[in-house]
Amino acid sequence: DIVMTQSPDSLAVSLGERATIKCKSSQSVLYSSSNKNYLGWYQQKAGQPPKLLISWASTRESGVPDRFSGSGSGTDFTLTISSLQAEDVAVYYCHQYYSPPLTFGPGTKVEIK
Amino acid sequence: QVQLVESGGGVVQPGGSLRLSCAASGFSFSTYGMHWVRQAPGKGLEWVTFIWYDGNSKFYADSVKGRFTVSRDNSRNTVSLEMTGLRTDDTAVYYCAKATDYGVSSYFQYWGQGTLVTVSS
């Protein structure tokens, strides 16, 4: 099974400041024939289902603000919120869909400082 | 627009059974795979199972293999999760989620609101 880890567990950022979340997979999720990373990021606000933010490590979903960006390849990935807004308070999960069992990171809680 | 509506959750005793359903609309249901993902209270996300667009291939997490069975009815645009031998650690909100194509290596493009299953004596 591919194990996903995230850091930090939680972070508090001032409004308008940058938030950076790291995700690491225990093996590469880069499919060589397509050169695509099978890595997604989800945002979950309290009491709501998760919402897809980014797929293929860096492709922002339609309607997702451009302050959210994803980067990385292979085993190391980053989700960046360039200018934190109040509505971004949530738990963020990375997810590998390279091979079953599909697995998630443990989540990173983002709060306002 | 895509809508996924889960139903069937409730309270069940350990060892009991429950059947969850997910009604889908707003997309061509018979051409997409479907996932179930669960979330224990206050915990993270755990993928449970996936069923191919035609129901001919299924994948399960080890934690539910042999106890849970996923199925779908493409004529009714529904996917179901039959859960037997329920344990207290199966207590969770269960979400159905639409895959991005027919195969298991797909991300969760849309999610339902979830249905709560509580296993308790």
Boltz contact constraints between the chains, C-beta under 6 A:
constraints:
  - contact:
      token1: [A, 40]
      token2: [B, 107]
      max_distance: 6.0
  - contact:
      token1: [A, 49]
      token2: [B, 95]
      max_distance: 6.0
  - contact:
      token1: [A, 49]
      token2: [B, 111]
      max_distance: 6.0
  - contact:
      token1: [A, 49]
      token2: [B, 113]
      max_distance: 6.0
  - contact:
      token1: [A, 49]
      token2: [B, 114]
      max_distance: 6.0
  - contact:
      token1: [A, 50]
      token2: [B, 111]
      max_distance: 6.0
  - contact:
      token1: [A, 52]
      token2: [B, 109]
      max_distance: 6.0
  - contact:
      token1: [A, 55]
      token2: [B, 107]
      max_distance: 6.0
  - contact:
      token1: [A, 93]
      token2: [B, 45]
      max_distance: 6.0
  - contact:
      token1: [A, 97]
      token2: [B, 105]
      max_distance: 6.0
  - contact:
      token1: [A, 97]
      token2: [B, 106]
      max_distance: 6.0
  - contact:
      token1: [A, 97]
      token2: [B, 107]
      max_distance: 6.0
  - contact:
      token1: [A, 100]
      token2: [B, 59]
      max_distance: 6.0
  - contact:
      token1: [A, 100]
      token2: [B, 104]
      max_distance: 6.0
  - contact:
      token1: [A, 101]
      token2: [B, 61]
      max_distance: 6.0
  - contact:
      token1: [A, 102]
      token2: [B, 47]
      max_distance: 6.0
  - contact:
      token1: [A, 104]
      token2: [B, 44]
      max_distance: 6.0
  - contact:
      token1: [A, 104]
      token2: [B, 45]
      max_distance: 6.0
  - contact:
      token1: [A, 106]
      token2: [B, 44]
      max_distance: 6.0
  - contact:
      token1: [A, 107]
      token2: [B, 44]
      max_distance: 6.0
